[in-house]
Amino acid sequence: IDRLGSDSIIKLLDGLTDRESFSNPDVSRWFEIHRGRCKRTSIVGKMFAETLVKHLSDDCQLSGLFLFFGDMLTVSHLERQYVELAEEYQRGALNYRLVQAFKFEPQEVGLDYLRKTGIPEHLLGAIDKEASLRGDRAILKTIVNAAGEMVDTFDLNRWEKLSPGATLPSKSAIRLLVL
């Protein structure tokens, strides 16, 4: 509440009560998949931050909660069309298809929505690819992206890629943390 402000929390909670449930069970399932990813990324981000930058652990937790918010909005907006593509393609190819077919970039849509909702920029900077964080907050982006990468790795059942002795890809955020 301190970070977001009581007015923002009240608006979010009021909005949750107004949310319509999806009539299509497949759409609802995909929405819940992404909601679960958000929650798990938040938890993993807080765990990383507790080890690396304890004083920023709450910010990492909140930023992680928003990392896949754009995916939830995409499911809500495209519904059946999203389900058809999601059943056929993996995440990377799915995002490419969404941009090509619908001019819909989930992360950008999510960031725009969260900014309009009034989420503070210092929290969104960790999930915005274009944002530049300075000082001790610069590690937020790496922590949140590493948490998201870990959740994705788990969801794809590819834990062996993170085992001791395995070589992480050069673009891996987990590699940058040096845990």
Solvent accessible surface area in square Angstrom, and as a share of the most:
residue,aa,sasa,rsa
1,I,137,0.69
2,D,147,0.76
3,R,99,0.36
4,L,23,0.12
5,G,30,0.28
6,S,63,0.41
7,D,106,0.55
8,S,18,0.12
9,I,38,0.19
10,I,101,0.51
11,K,140,0.59
12,L,64,0.32
13,L,101,0.50
14,D,81,0.42
15,G,39,0.37
16,L,109,0.54
17,T,116,0.67
18,D,111,0.58
19,R,116,0.42
20,E,149,0.67
21,S,101,0.65
22,F,43,0.18
23,S,119,0.77
24,N,50,0.25
25,P,104,0.66
26,D,62,0.32
27,V,1,0.00
28,S,38,0.25
29,R,107,0.39
30,W,41,0.14
31,F,14,0.06
32,E,67,0.30
33,I,61,0.31
34,H,7,0.03
35,R,92,0.34
36,G,21,0.20
37,R,10,0.03
38,C,4,0.03
39,K,98,0.42
40,R,80,0.29
41,T,0,0.00
42,S,6,0.04
43,I,98,0.50
44,V,23,0.13
45,G,0,0.00
46,K,58,0.25
47,M,116,0.52
48,F,18,0.07
49,A,0,0.00
50,E,66,0.30
51,T,103,0.60
52,L,60,0.30
53,V,23,0.13
54,K,139,0.59
55,H,120,0.54
56,L,9,0.05
57,S,7,0.05
58,D,69,0.36
59,D,2,0.01
60,C,0,0.00
61,Q,63,0.28
62,L,37,0.18
63,S,0,0.00
64,G,0,0.00
65,L,67,0.33
66,F,17,0.07
67,L,25,0.12
68,F,6,0.03
69,F,42,0.17
70,G,4,0.03
71,D,8,0.04
72,M,21,0.09
73,L,36,0.18
74,T,0,0.00
75,V,0,0.00
76,S,42,0.27
77,H,124,0.55
78,L,16,0.08
79,E,76,0.34
80,R,138,0.51
81,Q,71,0.32
82,Y,0,0.00
83,V,13,0.07
84,E,94,0.42
85,L,31,0.15
86,A,8,0.06
87,E,101,0.45
88,E,121,0.54
89,Y,57,0.22
90,Q,112,0.50
91,R,79,0.29
92,G,58,0.56
93,A,47,0.36
94,L,10,0.05
95,N,37,0.19
96,Y,129,0.49
97,R,97,0.35
98,L,0,0.00
99,V,49,0.28
100,Q,97,0.43
101,A,68,0.53
102,F,64,0.27
103,K,166,0.70
104,F,27,0.11
105,E,62,0.28
106,P,4,0.02
107,Q,38,0.17
108,E,75,0.34
109,V,45,0.26
110,G,2,0.02
111,L,2,0.01
112,D,72,0.38
113,Y,103,0.39
114,L,4,0.02
115,R,86,0.31
116,K,174,0.74
117,T,35,0.20
118,G,43,0.41
119,I,7,0.04
120,P,33,0.21
121,E,93,0.42
122,H,71,0.31
123,L,0,0.00
124,L,0,0.00
125,G,2,0.02
126,A,0,0.00
127,I,7,0.04
128,D,15,0.08
129,K,147,0.62
130,E,148,0.67
131,A,28,0.22
132,S,79,0.51
133,L,35,0.18
134,R,190,0.69
135,G,67,0.64
136,D,83,0.43
137,R,56,0.20
138,A,48,0.37
139,I,55,0.28
140,L,0,0.00
141,K,44,0.19
142,T,30,0.17
143,I,0,0.00
144,V,0,0.00
145,N,59,0.30
146,A,0,0.00
147,A,0,0.00
148,G,3,0.03
149,E,46,0.21
150,M,44,0.20
151,V,6,0.03
152,D,34,0.17
153,T,16,0.09
154,F,107,0.44
155,D,66,0.34
156,L,83,0.41
157,N,123,0.63
158,R,86,0.31
159,W,111,0.39
160,E,114,0.51
161,K,105,0.45
162,L,39,0.19
163,S,49,0.32
164,P,138,0.87
165,G,85,0.82
166,A,40,0.31
167,T,120,0.70
168,L,36,0.18
169,P,82,0.52
170,S,92,0.60
171,K,192,0.81
172,S,4,0.03
173,A,14,0.11
174,I,19,0.09
175,R,110,0.40
176,L,120,0.60
177,L,12,0.06
178,V,127,0.73
179,L,116,0.58
